[in-house]
Each structure stands twice: as structure tokens, then as C-alpha cells.
Amino acid sequence: MAAPRRDPRPAAGVAAGLLVVCLGASSLWAPSAPGAAQLAAISSASRPSGQSIQKAGRPAGTSLPTATNEKRAAGDPTKPTSFTSGALLYKRTHAVSDAVAAVDFVQSKLGLPLDLNGTYHCAAGSPGYTASLAGRADLCARRALFSGLGGFSVHYYESHTTQDGAVSVGDWVDAWTSMHNFSAADFSWNEFVHQGMTFWAPTLDPFLGFWGHDVAVLYRKYVESSSGDRVYSARVVVPGSGHVVEIVSRNVSDPKPFSNYSEVGECPEANHLASTMAELEDQWTKFGGSSHAEDLGLPDLLIAQITMPVANEADTPRFGDFLRTHLSPEDQRTVRSSEKTIIEKNGRTTCAHADTMVSLTLNGSYQVPIRYVYNADAARTEGRSVHVYGTLYTDHLDEVMGCDAAYARYADWHVGIETEATLDYSAARLCANDVGFKNGGTTNLTQLNLTTTAGPFNWTAADANITNAILGSNWCRGTNGLGVEFRGTYDFDFFKSDAIRLLDYCSPTGNPRPWGFAQDDENQMEWCPYDFDEDCDDCGEPATTADDGDDAPAVAGTDDVADASGGGGVAATDDAADSSGGGVVAATDDVADASGGGVVAATDDVADSSGGDSSGGDSSGGDSSP
């Protein structure tokens, strides 16, 4: 193995292990855009020539606000205050194609405590709401939150309405899942194995015993250089997400399945953790870790690392660069960057990685690396490479989100960072640098069960799992396929107080439509626009795959393609017209069909008086809806 070398170039702003960089309007660093060759290779995702990013916020050239000095409320025992301020890492969010599958796996196979499991449908009274769709085909989103030690949480979000990329979230999930065939004899380490989270546990035995033969596992090991201890790694794939979860420990009863990292294609050095096993065990104990947590008896998990693959060696420090550009000097106190590690063989760089360390708590004693990994020899899938993903991600989010213009589905692949500086501070810089972002939040403390005397950083139990519990967030595209949610408060130096709204999970843009309701209206997160059925990419499918008891089998996992007549469904709904020539009486032909028969049940896919099928095909010959 070639000896690793450290990049001789100093990390910008590194002094005594901490980043303390003063940002000003004249010193902003703009992330480099994909080159012409890159865009030509992925032309389907590129922005049309000459098209500028939509500016919905402060006009370009306007002076930037200075960082605010708001302090966290004193006396909060969950947030030690050795630092009076600083950015905090608090979550990793995943866009998923199947939140139900992801939730089941994370809860039952990893043992993470489930804090929120929400399903969002059109609010009654919103323009897109119809009684015939309610509970069946009006699913806007599913959202699940899991908690871990140290205040770190893992989120999974399944959207059916937000604007998707040229390669859909579902297509990416399918591709990643296919690549990670860990149980296959011909498995080859691919680029996206580096896309995941690493957790520490006191032992792997309970997990391996619980998984048995039902879960495909990638077994690896390495020797910790400082202690000589063997570190055992078990990687699994979360269904519905395609992302990897790695659990590491120095304790396992049966080490036989574990093999060393290959020198060819697996980047051994990039898989060695920045923290030692002893350090992680000490932190796990400080956070109150239990060896038999929750009902499953699995140990608590401590987040040890977040990893992301990049397409070029030069991209490995980009995440740290991005944070330095958009965080205030105060917030950078709890962020630092490591030197880049480069592995060369025969004069060629085969592997490189760099860490951006972000504090999990304000005492600064525990920082989690966000590691970008370049692996030149990992297997690649044509059209679904790290290069393609990173370029599509950047282009899609910059184009759709603009300067606080709209939300986009790719934005749900992100990490969450809580900031001392206000959201106005980061928004101004994101907008000035043409970084796509969308804001969402509220200025109504009552809506969040907070009081004006409690202070914005004092959470109640009811607030702890609300995305906007600290009043708001700027979701932005970050860099190289990993977005950032900056969470904080407002000072209204950039935003207008009367324009702040929570994200609408039922709108393709995230913006509630119409805007004529109060900021504290609970329906704003489920406000379906008039054209909801056109915006929703899955409308027509019921919210459940359960059989409705008719005499025709459900097709493609949904029982809305057949009704009691036994007819096969041509489309999901008969909301266009049926072959009898009858017009649509209501929003869907579930309400009435051309035969004139009345609806016996809530929808006409149960039965109608003619006996014909109007749920997706009728007895006269079929359905003409798309």
C-alpha cells in the first residue's frame, strides 16, 4: 500500500484547530460551477443557455447584513455552553421513495427511537381538496424522524408533490439499492458505498444476531493505528433510501465474516474513522448510552461520521469551503477542517478524503466529521455515477430553488446545521452567491408552543421534533450532492416578517397557495392548490395497498385499478372520461359515471348502480384517461 500523504496546501482559515474567518461582502468565495465539459455530458439537466437564477429575495448588489450576536438561552442542560455561540450539527435527512419501508427498517433493524411518523394529506377546505380523494389519492408526503444520542436525529422524507429532478428520487434510490447488493458473490465496491452514516456501538453482536439472514451485510475490518485495536464494520442499506448505514465496534463474538478493506477500489484509508474506538466509547457513555435501549434490546447508536462521495480529488474540501462562505465568524467557532489525505499509486491519485468537523454540542468536545471521499477505482454505473448525481443535484436545486423561490425534491438530501447568526444572514449570502435555497418558518411562537419569555432556543417536548421549532430554516443545495438546512431565527434584515410561512408539503413549490390565510393557520402545511391532481406525481393511487374485498385482484400493488365489477383498470382514476362518452360530473369519475348510476359508496370504484367499472376502466371498453 502506498503511504498516504497530506495535502501541503493549508486549509483556509485554520488556526489552532478552529476556523475563525471573517466574512465580508468583498471576500465571499463563490463555489465553482460545473465546467462546460461536465454540463455537455449531462445536458438534459443543465440550465438553458443564458437563463439566470430567479431572484425572489434581496436584489444582487445590495449590501450584506452583519452577523447577529444572539445567544442561546442560559440554563439549558442539553446544550453545554463552553462556547457562547457556534454552529451545531443536528441531523441527516434523506429523500426517499418509500418512507414506510425506511421507517420499518430503521426502527426494527437499527433500533433508533421513532419520534415522529407523519402523513400529510390535503387539508379540508383547501382548493385542491375533494372528498372523493381524501385518504386515498391525496397523499402529499410522509415524514419520519428518529432520534439518537447527543441530540442527533435521522429524517426520512417522501414527497409526492415537490418538483423532482431529471433523474427522479425513485430512480436514484433504485440505482443505489441495486449497486449495494452486499450479499452477492460478485459484489464490487461502488462509488456510493461512501454515501452514508457511520454509528458506533459497544458491540455488533445484538445487531448481527437480530439481522440473521434477512439483511444483506457488508463486513469489513481494519486495525486502529493508535491502539492496535481491530475495528469491525457492518454496513447495511436502508430500504426506500438506497443509503448506507455503517455500525462500527471493536467487539464482536464471531470475526470470521469480516475481511480487510481491499487495496483495489475500496480506499482503506478513507474508511478509517477520525475518532478512536476509545474516544467514541467515552462519548457514548457521556451521552448516557444504554446497551439495551428501547424494546428491541439493541444498544444506543452514536453518530460517528457522515460520508459523501465526490467525483474529483479537488472536491474533497468543498463542504468546508461552503460552510466558511455562508456561516458567520461566530458560527465557525464550532467548525474546523482537516488536512486532505491523498493516496497515490504509480504517480496517480487513487483515493482522497477531507473532513469538515462540526460540533454536536456547544461544549465543542465532540465533533462529527462530514467526510467527502474521492475513490478513483470504485465501480461506476453509467448514467448513475457520482459525477452525474452531483451535477444534476447542483443544477436542479439552483434552477428550481433560486433565491427563495421554490422547494425541490432533491433538497431533502441534506444535513441540518443550527446557527447563531440569523437566517437573514445566510440567506443574503446564499442569494449573492447564486446558491439555490428556500426558506420556511414562522414568527408565531404560540404555533410552536413557545412563549416570548422562553427564548427561541428553549424547546418544549412538543417542539423537539418540529423541523421549524427554532422559527425557521433555509434549505439550500450545499455542494457536491449534499445540501444544508440552516436552522435559526430571523432579524428581518433580508426577509419580510409578514411573508414568512411554513413549507407547504402539498404544494409543488413549497409555497402555500393562496396566501390569504393567517401565519398561525395549521392548514398551511397541507394546503393543496387547485391543480393538486396535476402537481401530484402519484395522484390516483390510494394511500393503502390493502385489498378492498372485491372480486378482482389488485394490480401493481394498488387496489384502485379494479373495482367490484371485476374489470381491469386502465388508469388510476376515471377522472377524464370513459368510453361511453359521458362527461366527468365531478373532479373524478368516482363521483358519477356516464351510465347515470348513482354512487353506492364513497367512491365509484366500490360499486355503481350500472354494475360498470368507473375506477379506471368501465364495462363498455375502457378508460381514456392518461
Stockholm file with secondary structure:
# STOCKHOLM 1.0

chainA/1-626         MAAPRRDPRPAAGVAAGLLVVCLGASSLWAPSAPGAAQLAAISSASRPSGQSIQKAGRPAGTSLPTATNEKRAAGDPTKPTSFTSGALLYKRTHAVSDAVAAVDFVQSKLGLPLDLNGTYHCAAGSPGYTASLAGRADLCARRALFSGLGGFSVHYYESHTTQDGAVSVGDWVDAWTSMHNFSAADFSWNEFVHQGMTFWAPTLDPFLGFWGHDVAVLYRKYVESSSGDRVYSARVVVPGSGHVVEIVSRNVSDPKPFSNYSEVGECPEANHLASTMAELEDQWTKFGGSSHAEDLGLPDLLIAQITMPVANEADTPRFGDFLRTHLSPEDQRTVRSSEKTIIEKNGRTTCAHADTMVSLTLNGSYQVPIRYVYNADAARTEGRSVHVYGTLYTDHLDEVMGCDAAYARYADWHVGIETEATLDYSAARLCANDVGFKNGGTTNLTQLNLTTTAGPFNWTAADANITNAILGSNWCRGTNGLGVEFRGTYDFDFFKSDAIRLLDYCSPTGNPRPWGFAQDDENQMEWCPYDFDEDCDDCGEPATTADDGDDAPAVAGTDDVADASGGGGVAATDDAADSSGGGVVAATDDVADASGGGVVAATDDVADSSGGDSSGGDSSGGDSSP
#=GR chainA/1-626 SS CCCCEECSSCCTTEETTEECCCCCTTSCCCCCCCCHHHHHHTGGGSCCTTCCCCBCSSCTTCCCCCCCCCCCCTTCTTSCCSSSSCCEEEEEEEECSCHHHHHHHIIIIICCCEEEEEEEECCTTSTTCCTTTTTTTCEEEEEEEEECGGGCEEEEEEESSSBCCSSCHHHHHHHHHHHTCTTSTTCCCBGGGGSEEEEECSCSHHHHHHHTTTSCCEEEEEECTTTCCEEEEEEEECTTTCCEEEEEESCCSCCTTCEECCTTTSCGGGGSCSSCHHHHHHHHHHTTCCTTBTTTTBCCCEEEEEEEEESSGGGTTHHHHHHHHHSCTTGGGGEEECCCEEEEETTEEEEEEEEEEEESSTTCSCEEEEEEEEETTSBCCTTSSHHHHHHHHHHHHHHHHTBTTCCBGGGGSEEEEECSSCHHHHHHHHHHTTCCEEEEECSCTGGGTCCTTTCTTCCCTTTTTCTTTTSEEEEEEEETTEEEEEEECCCSSSSCGGGCCCCCTTSSSSSCSSCCSCTTCGGGGGCCCTTHHHHCTTTTSCSCCCCCSCSSCCBTTBGGGBCTTCCBCSSSCCCSCBTTCCCCSSSSTTSCCTTCCCBSSSSTTTCBTTCCCCSSCCTTSCBCCC
#=GC SS_cons         CCCCEECSSCCTTEETTEECCCCCTTSCCCCCCCCHHHHHHTGGGSCCTTCCCCBCSSCTTCCCCCCCCCCCCTTCTTSCCSSSSCCEEEEEEEECSCHHHHHHHIIIIICCCEEEEEEEECCTTSTTCCTTTTTTTCEEEEEEEEECGGGCEEEEEEESSSBCCSSCHHHHHHHHHHHTCTTSTTCCCBGGGGSEEEEECSCSHHHHHHHTTTSCCEEEEEECTTTCCEEEEEEEECTTTCCEEEEEESCCSCCTTCEECCTTTSCGGGGSCSSCHHHHHHHHHHTTCCTTBTTTTBCCCEEEEEEEEESSGGGTTHHHHHHHHHSCTTGGGGEEECCCEEEEETTEEEEEEEEEEEESSTTCSCEEEEEEEEETTSBCCTTSSHHHHHHHHHHHHHHHHTBTTCCBGGGGSEEEEECSSCHHHHHHHHHHTTCCEEEEECSCTGGGTCCTTTCTTCCCTTTTTCTTTTSEEEEEEEETTEEEEEEECCCSSSSCGGGCCCCCTTSSSSSCSSCCSCTTCGGGGGCCCTTHHHHCTTTTSCSCCCCCSCSSCCBTTBGGGBCTTCCBCSSSCCCSCBTTCCCCSSSSTTSCCTTCCCBSSSSTTTCBTTCCCCSSCCTTSCBCCC
//
